């Protein structure tokens, strides 16, 4: 009523998330965003590895010293 809208058809991509719809389900993934990050950092040819963290470790706040200069990763995925 207050805003004009336009039907752009079925949703395919929104804020870095790819969307695939069928009559019974919706699947989402961020493959393109992950590939963009790897490309921007020059890591497309790197081999994947499992996360090097024991799954039984309990992480608690205040357990470790904070990083001196924490940084933020900036991407263009959304």
Rosetta blueprint (number, residue, H / E / L):
1 X L
2 X L
3 X L
4 X L
5 X L
6 X L
7 X L
8 X L
9 X L
10 X L
11 X L
12 X L
13 X E
14 X E
15 X L
16 X L
17 X E
18 X E
19 X E
20 X E
21 X E
22 X L
23 X L
24 X L
25 X L
26 X E
27 X E
28 X E
29 X E
30 X L
31 X H
32 X H
33 X H
34 X H
35 X H
36 X H
37 X H
38 X H
39 X H
40 X H
41 X L
42 X L
43 X L
44 X L
45 X L
46 X L
47 X L
48 X L
49 X L
50 X L
51 X L
52 X L
53 X L
54 X L
55 X L
56 X L
57 X L
58 X L
59 X L
60 X L
61 X L
62 X L
63 X L
64 X L
65 X L
66 X L
67 X L
68 X L
69 X L
70 X L
71 X L
72 X L
73 X L
74 X L
75 X L
76 X L
77 X L
78 X L
